[in-house]
Amino acid sequence: MFISTPHKLFDSSPQEILDAFLSVISTFKFTDVIDVVILTYVIYLLLKLIRETRAGQLVKGIILLVAGYFISKYLELKVVSYLLEKTLSMGVLAMIVLFQPELRRALEKAGRTKFGIHLFGLGQDNDEVKQRWNPAIEAICDSCVELSATFTGALIVVERQVRLGEQIETGTILNATPSKEVFGNIFYPKTPLHDGAVIMRDGIILAAACFLPKPAKDALINKKLGSRHRAAIGMSENSDAIVIVVSEETGQISVALNGTLTRDYTRDKLKALLEEQLFKDKTEISIGRKKLFSSRSERRKKK
């Protein structure tokens, strides 16, 4: 095989390298092109995943180890190359352990795509979703405006496709119908449940006083943001939930979604956002299902 070691690479003439390259190209098939395209896309997704996170620093360290291995092989440093070879042989397992949070987020995002939702049938009928969530949205918006006026801090998590069982287990199960009065009692400063987040599922207040995960980029977040805002960003990074925050310092209403915090929400603006996020995907899934069933029935009729 041509160019099996670094010595052969440096000893080869430009013509020999060109001939070897052309011989490889001549054996390329259409399936090889697809293989390269898929691999390129996977590498792009991995680079996008690790960008601006602690994983980026870990990757730099791994690249240095690989470079050190090839250099030690070329210089014939037997002990160093042996140690680096044994270290790199455990690389796959080390990658899984080191990048566990990032890999988990990536797999969760893949499961939340429209393809994943259609594949596993996670969608619900849009009319049913509206029936459950319309009263809850009104209660959330009314409560946030009232809590904002009294400078009462609040943290409300609206669960969507990703189940938040881990966070629910840290709180107190309520299974309560949402209303201004219920939210007011939960977030009143002197009550046992005010310190933590309310998690809502299917239009119901499922649990209160829940603890949320910290954001992955905690050091990059504005220092002026308090613990509620940081918890909201962390929860939105780890799931597809809509997280609503009412600041007890300014009374400002904010929303965290997909790791991004937006602020200065009015009642109408908050209601529009909730309806858009909760109903838009369900509508598309419902339409997709109708098309699927109609196409199947048409095929049966033709048969």
MOCOR-V947891 format. One record per pair of residues at least 24 apart in sequence whose C-alpha atoms are under 6 Angstrom apart, sorted by sequence separation. I is the first residue (numbers start at 1). J is the second residue. D is the distance in Angstrom with one decimal. If there is no record, write none. Layout:
I&J&D, I&J&D
This chain:
232&256&5.8, 233&259&5.2, 177&204&5.4, 178&205&6.0, 176&204&6.0, 176&205&5.0, 175&205&5.5, 175&206&4.5, 174&206&5.4, 173&206&5.9, 174&207&5.1, 173&207&4.3, 172&207&5.3, 172&208&5.3, 143&180&4.8, 171&208&5.5, 171&209&4.8, 171&210&4.1, 139&179&4.9, 170&210&5.3, 139&180&5.9, 156&197&5.7, 157&198&5.9, 159&200&5.9, 136&178&5.9, 155&197&4.9, 156&198&4.8, 157&199&4.7, 158&200&5.0, 159&201&5.4, 167&210&5.9, 136&203&5.3, 133&203&4.7, 132&203&5.2, 162&239&5.9, 160&241&5.6, 159&241&4.8, 158&241&5.5, 158&242&5.0, 157&242&5.9, 157&243&4.5, 156&243&5.7, 156&244&5.0, 155&244&5.8, 155&245&4.7, 154&245&5.6, 154&246&4.9, 153&246&5.1, 153&247&5.0, 153&248&4.2, 152&248&4.8, 151&248&4.6, 151&251&4.7, 148&251&4.2, 141&267&5.6, 126&282&5.3, 126&283&5.5, 125&286&5.9
